[in-house]
């Protein structure tokens, strides 16, 4: 698992409408995580939060 994987996931969700639709169409949390693993992503919720912070810094976003 890695922060890099979580960051790549966030970036793909932002840029790939088809991928975003597929993730959102998953039936439940377990199905979503399985789909992400099948597409090469492996990260924990904590690593996702760390990746969010990195992206906020890159784009100069101040979270609410």
mmCIF file as Biopython writes it, N, C-alpha, C and O atoms, coordinates in Angstrom:
data_model
#
loop_
_atom_site.group_PDB
_atom_site.id
_atom_site.type_symbol
_atom_site.label_atom_id
_atom_site.label_alt_id
_atom_site.label_comp_id
_atom_site.label_asym_id
_atom_site.label_entity_id
_atom_site.label_seq_id
_atom_site.pdbx_PDB_ins_code
_atom_site.Cartn_x
_atom_site.Cartn_y
_atom_site.Cartn_z
_atom_site.occupancy
_atom_site.B_iso_or_equiv
_atom_site.auth_seq_id
_atom_site.auth_asym_id
_atom_site.pdbx_PDB_model_num
ATOM 1   N N  . UNK A ? 1  ? 0.845   -1.166 0.000   1.0 0.0 1  A 1 
ATOM 2   C CA . UNK A ? 1  ? 0.000   0.000  0.000   1.0 0.0 1  A 1 
ATOM 3   C C  . UNK A ? 1  ? 0.896   1.236  0.000   1.0 0.0 1  A 1 
ATOM 4   O O  . UNK A ? 1  ? 2.021   1.217  0.500   1.0 0.0 1  A 1 
ATOM 5   N N  . UNK A ? 2  ? 0.361   2.308  -0.575  1.0 0.0 2  A 1 
ATOM 6   C CA . UNK A ? 2  ? 1.217   3.486  -0.613  1.0 0.0 2  A 1 
ATOM 7   C C  . UNK A ? 2  ? 0.443   4.778  -0.840  1.0 0.0 2  A 1 
ATOM 8   O O  . UNK A ? 2  ? -0.654  4.797  -1.400  1.0 0.0 2  A 1 
ATOM 9   N N  . UNK A ? 3  ? 1.062   5.843  -0.382  1.0 0.0 3  A 1 
ATOM 10  C CA . UNK A ? 3  ? 0.518   7.175  -0.617  1.0 0.0 3  A 1 
ATOM 11  C C  . UNK A ? 3  ? 0.573   7.486  -2.116  1.0 0.0 3  A 1 
ATOM 12  O O  . UNK A ? 3  ? -0.324  8.133  -2.655  1.0 0.0 3  A 1 
ATOM 13  N N  . UNK A ? 4  ? 1.638   7.017  -2.783  1.0 0.0 4  A 1 
ATOM 14  C CA . UNK A ? 4  ? 1.753   7.244  -4.230  1.0 0.0 4  A 1 
ATOM 15  C C  . UNK A ? 4  ? 0.583   6.629  -4.986  1.0 0.0 4  A 1 
ATOM 16  O O  . UNK A ? 4  ? 0.068   7.227  -5.931  1.0 0.0 4  A 1 
ATOM 17  N N  . UNK A ? 5  ? 0.166   5.446  -4.577  1.0 0.0 5  A 1 
ATOM 18  C CA . UNK A ? 5  ? -0.965  4.785  -5.216  1.0 0.0 5  A 1 
ATOM 19  C C  . UNK A ? 5  ? -2.249  5.583  -4.976  1.0 0.0 5  A 1 
ATOM 20  O O  . UNK A ? 5  ? -3.062  5.751  -5.885  1.0 0.0 5  A 1 
ATOM 21  N N  . UNK A ? 6  ? -2.422  6.067  -3.759  1.0 0.0 6  A 1 
ATOM 22  C CA . UNK A ? 6  ? -3.607  6.866  -3.432  1.0 0.0 6  A 1 
ATOM 23  C C  . UNK A ? 6  ? -3.620  8.158  -4.237  1.0 0.0 6  A 1 
ATOM 24  O O  . UNK A ? 6  ? -4.671  8.583  -4.716  1.0 0.0 6  A 1 
ATOM 25  N N  . UNK A ? 7  ? -2.465  8.780  -4.387  1.0 0.0 7  A 1 
ATOM 26  C CA . UNK A ? 7  ? -2.367  10.025 -5.154  1.0 0.0 7  A 1 
ATOM 27  C C  . UNK A ? 7  ? -2.696  9.757  -6.629  1.0 0.0 7  A 1 
ATOM 28  O O  . UNK A ? 7  ? -3.403  10.540 -7.263  1.0 0.0 7  A 1 
ATOM 29  N N  . UNK A ? 8  ? -2.184  8.660  -7.162  1.0 0.0 8  A 1 
ATOM 30  C CA . UNK A ? 8  ? -2.481  8.296  -8.550  1.0 0.0 8  A 1 
ATOM 31  C C  . UNK A ? 8  ? -3.976  8.037  -8.728  1.0 0.0 8  A 1 
ATOM 32  O O  . UNK A ? 8  ? -4.554  8.404  -9.751  1.0 0.0 8  A 1 
ATOM 33  N N  . UNK A ? 9  ? -4.596  7.409  -7.739  1.0 0.0 9  A 1 
ATOM 34  C CA . UNK A ? 9  ? -6.037  7.162  -7.778  1.0 0.0 9  A 1 
ATOM 35  C C  . UNK A ? 9  ? -6.811  8.482  -7.822  1.0 0.0 9  A 1 
ATOM 36  O O  . UNK A ? 9  ? -7.710  8.650  -8.646  1.0 0.0 9  A 1 
ATOM 37  N N  . UNK A ? 10 ? -6.462  9.409  -6.939  1.0 0.0 10 A 1 
ATOM 38  C CA . UNK A ? 10 ? -7.147  10.705 -6.907  1.0 0.0 10 A 1 
ATOM 39  C C  . UNK A ? 10 ? -6.998  11.416 -8.245  1.0 0.0 10 A 1 
ATOM 40  O O  . UNK A ? 10 ? -7.965  11.957 -8.781  1.0 0.0 10 A 1 
ATOM 41  N N  . UNK A ? 11 ? -5.795  11.412 -8.773  1.0 0.0 11 A 1 
ATOM 42  C CA . UNK A ? 11 ? -5.559  12.073 -10.057 1.0 0.0 11 A 1 
ATOM 43  C C  . UNK A ? 11 ? -6.357  11.414 -11.179 1.0 0.0 11 A 1 
ATOM 44  O O  . UNK A ? 11 ? -6.886  12.098 -12.054 1.0 0.0 11 A 1 
ATOM 45  N N  . UNK A ? 12 ? -6.440  10.093 -11.151 1.0 0.0 12 A 1 
ATOM 46  C CA . UNK A ? 12 ? -7.224  9.407  -12.189 1.0 0.0 12 A 1 
ATOM 47  C C  . UNK A ? 12 ? -8.710  9.692  -12.049 1.0 0.0 12 A 1 
ATOM 48  O O  . UNK A ? 12 ? -9.413  9.864  -13.045 1.0 0.0 12 A 1 
ATOM 49  N N  . UNK A ? 13 ? -9.186  9.741  -10.810 1.0 0.0 13 A 1 
ATOM 50  C CA . UNK A ? 13 ? -10.593 10.065 -10.589 1.0 0.0 13 A 1 
ATOM 51  C C  . UNK A ? 13 ? -10.919 11.461 -11.121 1.0 0.0 13 A 1 
ATOM 52  O O  . UNK A ? 13 ? -12.023 11.698 -11.612 1.0 0.0 13 A 1 
ATOM 53  N N  . UNK A ? 14 ? -9.965  12.378 -11.025 1.0 0.0 14 A 1 
ATOM 54  C CA . UNK A ? 14 ? -10.172 13.742 -11.498 1.0 0.0 14 A 1 
ATOM 55  C C  . UNK A ? 14 ? -10.129 13.838 -13.020 1.0 0.0 14 A 1 
ATOM 56  O O  . UNK A ? 14 ? -10.785 14.699 -13.606 1.0 0.0 14 A 1 
ATOM 57  N N  . UNK A ? 15 ? -9.360  12.960 -13.661 1.0 0.0 15 A 1 
ATOM 58  C CA . UNK A ? 15 ? -9.107  13.117 -15.096 1.0 0.0 15 A 1 
ATOM 59  C C  . UNK A ? 15 ? -9.795  12.100 -16.000 1.0 0.0 15 A 1 
ATOM 60  O O  . UNK A ? 15 ? -9.912  12.333 -17.203 1.0 0.0 15 A 1 
ATOM 61  N N  . UNK A ? 16 ? -10.251 10.983 -15.452 1.0 0.0 16 A 1 
ATOM 62  C CA . UNK A ? 16 ? -10.788 9.892  -16.271 1.0 0.0 16 A 1 
ATOM 63  C C  . UNK A ? 16 ? -12.265 9.664  -15.931 1.0 0.0 16 A 1 
ATOM 64  O O  . UNK A ? 16 ? -12.597 8.960  -14.977 1.0 0.0 16 A 1 
ATOM 65  N N  . UNK A ? 17 ? -13.128 10.266 -16.721 1.0 0.0 17 A 1 
ATOM 66  C CA . UNK A ? 17 ? -14.570 10.194 -16.446 1.0 0.0 17 A 1 
ATOM 67  C C  . UNK A ? 17 ? -15.099 8.763  -16.457 1.0 0.0 17 A 1 
ATOM 68  O O  . UNK A ? 17 ? -15.929 8.403  -15.622 1.0 0.0 17 A 1 
ATOM 69  N N  . UNK A ? 18 ? -14.631 7.955  -17.387 1.0 0.0 18 A 1 
ATOM 70  C CA . UNK A ? 18 ? -15.088 6.569  -17.475 1.0 0.0 18 A 1 
ATOM 71  C C  . UNK A ? 18 ? -14.693 5.783  -16.216 1.0 0.0 18 A 1 
ATOM 72  O O  . UNK A ? 18 ? -15.508 5.056  -15.649 1.0 0.0 18 A 1 
ATOM 73  N N  . UNK A ? 19 ? -13.447 5.938  -15.793 1.0 0.0 19 A 1 
ATOM 74  C CA . UNK A ? 19 ? -12.976 5.264  -14.579 1.0 0.0 19 A 1 
ATOM 75  C C  . UNK A ? 19 ? -13.790 5.724  -13.376 1.0 0.0 19 A 1 
ATOM 76  O O  . UNK A ? 19 ? -14.227 4.898  -12.575 1.0 0.0 19 A 1 
ATOM 77  N N  . UNK A ? 20 ? -13.998 7.031  -13.240 1.0 0.0 20 A 1 
ATOM 78  C CA . UNK A ? 20 ? -14.775 7.586  -12.131 1.0 0.0 20 A 1 
ATOM 79  C C  . UNK A ? 20 ? -16.181 6.989  -12.115 1.0 0.0 20 A 1 
ATOM 80  O O  . UNK A ? 20 ? -16.701 6.648  -11.052 1.0 0.0 20 A 1 
ATOM 81  N N  . UNK A ? 21 ? -16.792 6.862  -13.288 1.0 0.0 21 A 1 
ATOM 82  C CA . UNK A ? 21 ? -18.130 6.289  -13.378 1.0 0.0 21 A 1 
ATOM 83  C C  . UNK A ? 21 ? -18.114 4.827  -12.911 1.0 0.0 21 A 1 
ATOM 84  O O  . UNK A ? 21 ? -19.012 4.401  -12.185 1.0 0.0 21 A 1 
ATOM 85  N N  . UNK A ? 22 ? -17.105 4.064  -13.321 1.0 0.0 22 A 1 
ATOM 86  C CA . UNK A ? 22 ? -17.007 2.654  -12.931 1.0 0.0 22 A 1 
ATOM 87  C C  . UNK A ? 22 ? -16.842 2.517  -11.417 1.0 0.0 22 A 1 
ATOM 88  O O  . UNK A ? 22 ? -17.471 1.659  -10.798 1.0 0.0 22 A 1 
ATOM 89  N N  . UNK A ? 23 ? -16.005 3.352  -10.828 1.0 0.0 23 A 1 
ATOM 90  C CA . UNK A ? 23 ? -15.807 3.297  -9.372  1.0 0.0 23 A 1 
ATOM 91  C C  . UNK A ? 23 ? -17.115 3.621  -8.664  1.0 0.0 23 A 1 
ATOM 92  O O  . UNK A ? 23 ? -17.510 2.924  -7.729  1.0 0.0 23 A 1 
ATOM 93  N N  . UNK A ? 24 ? -17.782 4.669  -9.107  1.0 0.0 24 A 1 
ATOM 94  C CA . UNK A ? 24 ? -19.027 5.091  -8.466  1.0 0.0 24 A 1 
ATOM 95  C C  . UNK A ? 24 ? -20.164 4.094  -8.682  1.0 0.0 24 A 1 
ATOM 96  O O  . UNK A ? 24 ? -21.129 4.080  -7.917  1.0 0.0 24 A 1 
ATOM 97  N N  . UNK A ? 25 ? -20.058 3.262  -9.714  1.0 0.0 25 A 1 
ATOM 98  C CA . UNK A ? 25 ? -21.102 2.280  -10.012 1.0 0.0 25 A 1 
ATOM 99  C C  . UNK A ? 25 ? -20.936 0.986  -9.210  1.0 0.0 25 A 1 
ATOM 100 O O  . UNK A ? 25 ? -21.813 0.123  -9.238  1.0 0.0 25 A 1 
ATOM 101 N N  . UNK A ? 26 ? -19.821 0.850  -8.499  1.0 0.0 26 A 1 
ATOM 102 C CA . UNK A ? 26 ? -19.598 -0.358 -7.704  1.0 0.0 26 A 1 
ATOM 103 C C  . UNK A ? 26 ? -20.680 -0.471 -6.628  1.0 0.0 26 A 1 
ATOM 104 O O  . UNK A ? 26 ? -21.125 0.528  -6.063  1.0 0.0 26 A 1 
ATOM 105 N N  . UNK A ? 27 ? -21.085 -1.699 -6.364  1.0 0.0 27 A 1 
ATOM 106 C CA . UNK A ? 27 ? -22.142 -1.965 -5.395  1.0 0.0 27 A 1 
ATOM 107 C C  . UNK A ? 27 ? -21.544 -2.189 -4.007  1.0 0.0 27 A 1 
ATOM 108 O O  . UNK A ? 27 ? -21.332 -3.328 -3.591  1.0 0.0 27 A 1 
ATOM 109 N N  . UNK A ? 28 ? -21.281 -1.114 -3.309  1.0 0.0 28 A 1 
ATOM 110 C CA . UNK A ? 28 ? -20.785 -1.202 -1.943  1.0 0.0 28 A 1 
ATOM 111 C C  . UNK A ? 28 ? -19.290 -0.998 -1.833  1.0 0.0 28 A 1 
ATOM 112 O O  . UNK A ? 28 ? -18.554 -1.012 -2.820  1.0 0.0 28 A 1 
ATOM 113 N N  . UNK A ? 29 ? -18.869 -0.808 -0.595  1.0 0.0 29 A 1 
ATOM 114 C CA . UNK A ? 29 ? -17.469 -0.511 -0.303  1.0 0.0 29 A 1 
ATOM 115 C C  . UNK A ? 29 ? -16.537 -1.647 -0.697  1.0 0.0 29 A 1 
ATOM 116 O O  . UNK A ? 29 ? -15.480 -1.400 -1.278  1.0 0.0 29 A 1 
ATOM 117 N N  . UNK A ? 30 ? -16.905 -2.885 -0.392  1.0 0.0 30 A 1 
ATOM 118 C CA . UNK A ? 30 ? -16.048 -4.018 -0.741  1.0 0.0 30 A 1 
ATOM 119 C C  . UNK A ? 30 ? -15.841 -4.115 -2.246  1.0 0.0 30 A 1 
ATOM 120 O O  . UNK A ? 30 ? -14.732 -4.387 -2.706  1.0 0.0 30 A 1 
ATOM 121 N N  . UNK A ? 31 ? -16.894 -3.897 -3.007  1.0 0.0 31 A 1 
ATOM 122 C CA . UNK A ? 31 ? -16.786 -3.948 -4.466  1.0 0.0 31 A 1 
ATOM 123 C C  . UNK A ? 31 ? -15.899 -2.821 -4.987  1.0 0.0 31 A 1 
ATOM 124 O O  . UNK A ? 31 ? -15.143 -3.011 -5.939  1.0 0.0 31 A 1 
ATOM 125 N N  . UNK A ? 32 ? -15.991 -1.655 -4.364  1.0 0.0 32 A 1 
ATOM 126 C CA . UNK A ? 32 ? -15.150 -0.522 -4.769  1.0 0.0 32 A 1 
ATOM 127 C C  . UNK A ? 32 ? -13.677 -0.840 -4.539  1.0 0.0 32 A 1 
ATOM 128 O O  . UNK A ? 32 ? -12.843 -0.618 -5.416  1.0 0.0 32 A 1 
ATOM 129 N N  . UNK A ? 33 ? -13.359 -1.365 -3.345  1.0 0.0 33 A 1 
ATOM 130 C CA . UNK A ? 33 ? -11.965 -1.701 -3.053  1.0 0.0 33 A 1 
ATOM 131 C C  . UNK A ? 33 ? -11.461 -2.790 -3.988  1.0 0.0 33 A 1 
ATOM 132 O O  . UNK A ? 33 ? -10.310 -2.742 -4.422  1.0 0.0 33 A 1 
ATOM 133 N N  . UNK A ? 34 ? -12.298 -3.767 -4.306  1.0 0.0 34 A 1 
ATOM 134 C CA . UNK A ? 34 ? -11.900 -4.831 -5.233  1.0 0.0 34 A 1 
ATOM 135 C C  . UNK A ? 34 ? -11.611 -4.250 -6.610  1.0 0.0 34 A 1 
ATOM 136 O O  . UNK A ? 34 ? -10.607 -4.601 -7.231  1.0 0.0 34 A 1 
ATOM 137 N N  . UNK A ? 35 ? -12.471 -3.373 -7.092  1.0 0.0 35 A 1 
ATOM 138 C CA . UNK A ? 35 ? -12.274 -2.744 -8.395  1.0 0.0 35 A 1 
ATOM 139 C C  . UNK A ? 35 ? -10.963 -1.945 -8.413  1.0 0.0 35 A 1 
ATOM 140 O O  . UNK A ? 35 ? -10.220 -1.987 -9.394  1.0 0.0 35 A 1 
ATOM 141 N N  . UNK A ? 36 ? -10.690 -1.229 -7.341  1.0 0.0 36 A 1 
ATOM 142 C CA . UNK A ? 36 ? -9.446  -0.455 -7.279  1.0 0.0 36 A 1 
ATOM 143 C C  . UNK A ? 36 ? -8.231  -1.372 -7.319  1.0 0.0 36 A 1 
ATOM 144 O O  . UNK A ? 36 ? -7.265  -1.083 -8.025  1.0 0.0 36 A 1 
ATOM 145 N N  . UNK A ? 37 ? -8.264  -2.476 -6.571  1.0 0.0 37 A 1 
ATOM 146 C CA . UNK A ? 37 ? -7.156  -3.437 -6.598  1.0 0.0 37 A 1 
ATOM 147 C C  . UNK A ? 37 ? -6.972  -4.011 -7.998  1.0 0.0 37 A 1 
ATOM 148 O O  . UNK A ? 37 ? -5.845  -4.157 -8.472  1.0 0.0 37 A 1 
ATOM 149 N N  . UNK A ? 38 ? -8.073  -4.333 -8.653  1.0 0.0 38 A 1 
ATOM 150 C CA . UNK A ? 38 ? -8.009  -4.879 -10.013 1.0 0.0 38 A 1 
ATOM 151 C C  . UNK A ? 38 ? -7.403  -3.876 -10.996 1.0 0.0 38 A 1 
ATOM 152 O O  . UNK A ? 38 ? -6.876  -4.265 -12.038 1.0 0.0 38 A 1 
ATOM 153 N N  . UNK A ? 39 ? -7.476  -2.606 -10.667 1.0 0.0 39 A 1 
ATOM 154 C CA . UNK A ? 39 ? -6.934  -1.565 -11.529 1.0 0.0 39 A 1 
ATOM 155 C C  . UNK A ? 39 ? -5.589  -1.041 -11.032 1.0 0.0 39 A 1 
ATOM 156 O O  . UNK A ? 39 ? -5.141  0.029  -11.444 1.0 0.0 39 A 1 
ATOM 157 N N  . UNK A ? 40 ? -4.956  -1.797 -10.150 1.0 0.0 40 A 1 
ATOM 158 C CA . UNK A ? 40 ? -3.588  -1.507 -9.743  1.0 0.0 40 A 1 
ATOM 159 C C  . UNK A ? 40 ? -3.411  -0.541 -8.597  1.0 0.0 40 A 1 
ATOM 160 O O  . UNK A ? 40 ? -2.297  -0.077 -8.355  1.0 0.0 40 A 1 
ATOM 161 N N  . UNK A ? 41 ? -4.479  -0.222 -7.882  1.0 0.0 41 A 1 
ATOM 162 C CA . UNK A ? 41 ? -4.378  0.703  -6.761  1.0 0.0 41 A 1 
ATOM 163 C C  . UNK A ? 41 ? -4.391  -0.073 -5.452  1.0 0.0 41 A 1 
ATOM 164 O O  . UNK A ? 41 ? -5.176  -1.005 -5.277  1.0 0.0 41 A 1 
ATOM 165 N N  . UNK A ? 42 ? -3.511  0.321  -4.533  1.0 0.0 42 A 1 
ATOM 166 C CA . UNK A ? 42 ? -3.453  -0.326 -3.220  1.0 0.0 42 A 1 
ATOM 167 C C  . UNK A ? 42 ? -3.052  0.725  -2.199  1.0 0.0 42 A 1 
ATOM 168 O O  . UNK A ? 42 ? -1.904  1.166  -2.160  1.0 0.0 42 A 1 
ATOM 169 N N  . UNK A ? 43 ? -4.013  1.120  -1.373  1.0 0.0 43 A 1 
ATOM 170 C CA . UNK A ? 43 ? -3.751  2.125  -0.351  1.0 0.0 43 A 1 
ATOM 171 C C  . UNK A ? 43 ? -4.779  1.992  0.754   1.0 0.0 43 A 1 
ATOM 172 O O  . UNK A ? 43 ? -5.869  1.454  0.563   1.0 0.0 43 A 1 
ATOM 173 N N  . UNK A ? 44 ? -4.398  2.500  1.919   1.0 0.0 44 A 1 
ATOM 174 C CA . UNK A ? 44 ? -5.305  2.503  3.060   1.0 0.0 44 A 1 
ATOM 175 C C  . UNK A ? 44 ? -6.035  3.847  3.111   1.0 0.0 44 A 1 
ATOM 176 O O  . UNK A ? 44 ? -5.697  4.776  2.377   1.0 0.0 44 A 1 
ATOM 177 N N  . UNK A ? 45 ? -7.019  3.936  3.970   1.0 0.0 45 A 1 
ATOM 178 C CA . UNK A ? 45 ? -7.743  5.197  4.155   1.0 0.0 45 A 1 
ATOM 179 C C  . UNK A ? 45 ? -6.774  6.271  4.650   1.0 0.0 45 A 1 
ATOM 180 O O  . UNK A ? 45 ? -6.843  7.417  4.207   1.0 0.0 45 A 1 
ATOM 181 N N  . UNK A ? 46 ? -5.882  5.912  5.554   1.0 0.0 46 A 1 
ATOM 182 C CA . UNK A ? 46 ? -4.892  6.858  6.066   1.0 0.0 46 A 1 
ATOM 183 C C  . UNK A ? 46 ? -3.981  7.356  4.933   1.0 0.0 46 A 1 
ATOM 184 O O  . UNK A ? 46 ? -3.683  8.548  4.856   1.0 0.0 46 A 1 
ATOM 185 N N  . UNK A ? 47 ? -3.549  6.457  4.070   1.0 0.0 47 A 1 
ATOM 186 C CA . UNK A ? 47 ? -2.709  6.853  2.936   1.0 0.0 47 A 1 
ATOM 187 C C  . UNK A ? 47 ? -3.483  7.739  1.970   1.0 0.0 47 A 1 
ATOM 188 O O  . UNK A ? 47 ? -2.904  8.641  1.365   1.0 0.0 47 A 1 
ATOM 189 N N  . UNK A ? 48 ? -4.780  7.497  1.814   1.0 0.0 48 A 1 
ATOM 190 C CA . UNK A ? 48 ? -5.625  8.359  0.982   1.0 0.0 48 A 1 
ATOM 191 C C  . UNK A ? 48 ? -5.643  9.778  1.553   1.0 0.0 48 A 1 
ATOM 192 O O  . UNK A ? 48 ? -5.516  10.752 0.811   1.0 0.0 48 A 1 
ATOM 193 N N  . UNK A ? 49 ? -5.797  9.887  2.854   1.0 0.0 49 A 1 
ATOM 194 C CA . UNK A ? 49 ? -5.826  11.203 3.493   1.0 0.0 49 A 1 
ATOM 195 C C  . UNK A ? 49 ? -4.492  11.928 3.326   1.0 0.0 49 A 1 
ATOM 196 O O  . UNK A ? 49 ? -4.463  13.141 3.119   1.0 0.0 49 A 1 
ATOM 197 N N  . UNK A ? 50 ? -3.400  11.190 3.414   1.0 0.0 50 A 1 
ATOM 198 C CA . UNK A ? 50 ? -2.080  11.782 3.199   1.0 0.0 50 A 1 
ATOM 199 C C  . UNK A ? 50 ? -1.948  12.276 1.754   1.0 0.0 50 A 1 
ATOM 200 O O  . UNK A ? 50 ? -1.398  13.348 1.503   1.0 0.0 50 A 1 
ATOM 201 N N  . UNK A ? 51 ? -2.457  11.481 0.812   1.0 0.0 51 A 1 
ATOM 202 C CA . UNK A ? 51 ? -2.410  11.868 -0.595  1.0 0.0 51 A 1 
ATOM 203 C C  . UNK A ? 51 ? -3.252  13.114 -0.834  1.0 0.0 51 A 1 
ATOM 204 O O  . UNK A ? 51 ? -2.857  13.992 -1.601  1.0 0.0 51 A 1 
ATOM 205 N N  . UNK A ? 52 ? -4.399  13.196 -0.192  1.0 0.0 52 A 1 
ATOM 206 C CA . UNK A ? 52 ? -5.234  14.398 -0.299  1.0 0.0 52 A 1 
ATOM 207 C C  . UNK A ? 52 ? -4.451  15.625 0.139   1.0 0.0 52 A 1 
ATOM 208 O O  . UNK A ? 52 ? -4.478  16.657 -0.530  1.0 0.0 52 A 1 
ATOM 209 N N  . UNK A ? 53 ? -3.756  15.512 1.259   1.0 0.0 53 A 1 
ATOM 210 C CA . UNK A ? 53 ? -2.970  16.634 1.767   1.0 0.0 53 A 1 
ATOM 211 C C  . UNK A ? 53 ? -1.905  17.058 0.753   1.0 0.0 53 A 1 
ATOM 212 O O  . UNK A ? 53 ? -1.679  18.251 0.550   1.0 0.0 53 A 1 
ATOM 213 N N  . UNK A ? 54 ? -1.255  16.085 0.123   1.0 0.0 54 A 1 
ATOM 214 C CA . UNK A ? 54 ? -0.247  16.397 -0.892  1.0 0.0 54 A 1 
ATOM 215 C C  . UNK A ? 54 ? -0.861  17.144 -2.076  1.0 0.0 54 A 1 
ATOM 216 O O  . UNK A ? 54 ? -0.285  18.109 -2.576  1.0 0.0 54 A 1 
ATOM 217 N N  . UNK A ? 55 ? -2.010  16.698 -2.509  1.0 0.0 55 A 1 
ATOM 218 C CA . UNK A ? 55 ? -2.681  17.345 -3.638  1.0 0.0 55 A 1 
ATOM 219 C C  . UNK A ? 55 ? -3.135  18.746 -3.253  1.0 0.0 55 A 1 
ATOM 220 O O  . UNK A ? 55 ? -3.021  19.677 -4.050  1.0 0.0 55 A 1 
ATOM 221 N N  . UNK A ? 56 ? -3.644  18.901 -2.044  1.0 0.0 56 A 1 
ATOM 222 C CA . UNK A ? 56 ? -4.031  20.234 -1.572  1.0 0.0 56 A 1 
ATOM 223 C C  . UNK A ? 56 ? -2.825  21.170 -1.643  1.0 0.0 56 A 1 
ATOM 224 O O  . UNK A ? 56 ? -2.948  22.311 -2.088  1.0 0.0 56 A 1 
ATOM 225 N N  . UNK A ? 57 ? -1.659  20.687 -1.205  1.0 0.0 57 A 1 
ATOM 226 C CA . UNK A ? 57 ? -0.452  21.509 -1.243  1.0 0.0 57 A 1 
ATOM 227 C C  . UNK A ? 57 ? -0.064  21.856 -2.679  1.0 0.0 57 A 1 
ATOM 228 O O  . UNK A ? 57 ? 0.278   23.002 -2.971  1.0 0.0 57 A 1 
ATOM 229 N N  . UNK A ? 58 ? -0.116  20.868 -3.576  1.0 0.0 58 A 1 
ATOM 230 C CA . UNK A ? 58 ? 0.259   21.091 -4.975  1.0 0.0 58 A 1 
ATOM 231 C C  . UNK A ? 58 ? -0.603  22.141 -5.638  1.0 0.0 58 A 1 
ATOM 232 O O  . UNK A ? 58 ? -0.105  22.960 -6.410  1.0 0.0 58 A 1 
ATOM 233 N N  . UNK A ? 59 ? -1.894  22.123 -5.344  1.0 0.0 59 A 1 
ATOM 234 C CA . UNK A ? 59 ? -2.826  23.022 -5.996  1.0 0.0 59 A 1 
ATOM 235 C C  . UNK A ? 59 ? -3.135  24.282 -5.167  1.0 0.0 59 A 1 
ATOM 236 O O  . UNK A ? 59 ? -3.938  25.125 -5.567  1.0 0.0 59 A 1 
ATOM 237 N N  . UNK A ? 60 ? -2.478  24.384 -4.009  1.0 0.0 60 A 1 
ATOM 238 C CA . UNK A ? 60 ? -2.696  25.551 -3.165  1.0 0.0 60 A 1 
ATOM 239 C C  . UNK A ? 60 ? -4.098  25.634 -2.591  1.0 0.0 60 A 1 
ATOM 240 O O  . UNK A ? 60 ? -4.650  26.720 -2.419  1.0 0.0 60 A 1 
ATOM 241 N N  . UNK A ? 61 ? -4.671  24.466 -2.295  1.0 0.0 61 A 1 
ATOM 242 C CA . UNK A ? 61 ? -6.031  24.405 -1.757  1.0 0.0 61 A 1 
ATOM 243 C C  . UNK A ? 61 ? -5.962  24.353 -0.245  1.0 0.0 61 A 1 
ATOM 244 O O  . UNK A ? 61 ? -5.163  23.607 0.322   1.0 0.0 61 A 1 
ATOM 245 N N  . UNK A ? 62 ? -6.789  25.136 0.401   1.0 0.0 62 A 1 
ATOM 246 C CA . UNK A ? 62 ? -6.919  25.083 1.852   1.0 0.0 62 A 1 
ATOM 247 C C  . UNK A ? 62 ? -8.216  24.349 2.162   1.0 0.0 62 A 1 
ATOM 248 O O  . UNK A ? 62 ? -9.303  24.850 1.874   1.0 0.0 62 A 1 
ATOM 249 N N  . UNK A ? 63 ? -8.099  23.142 2.758   1.0 0.0 63 A 1 
ATOM 250 C CA . UNK A ? 63 ? -9.320  22.384 3.079   1.0 0.0 63 A 1 
ATOM 251 C C  . UNK A ? 63 ? -10.180 23.119 4.091   1.0 0.0 63 A 1 
ATOM 252 O O  . UNK A ? 63 ? -9.675  23.862 4.933   1.0 0.0 63 A 1 
ATOM 253 N N  . UNK A ? 64 ? -11.471 22.906 4.000   1.0 0.0 64 A 1 
ATOM 254 C CA . UNK A ? 64 ? -12.404 23.559 4.927   1.0 0.0 64 A 1 
ATOM 255 C C  . UNK A ? 64 ? -12.338 22.923 6.294   1.0 0.0 64 A 1 
ATOM 256 O O  . UNK A ? 64 ? -13.054 23.341 7.204   1.0 0.0 64 A 1 
#
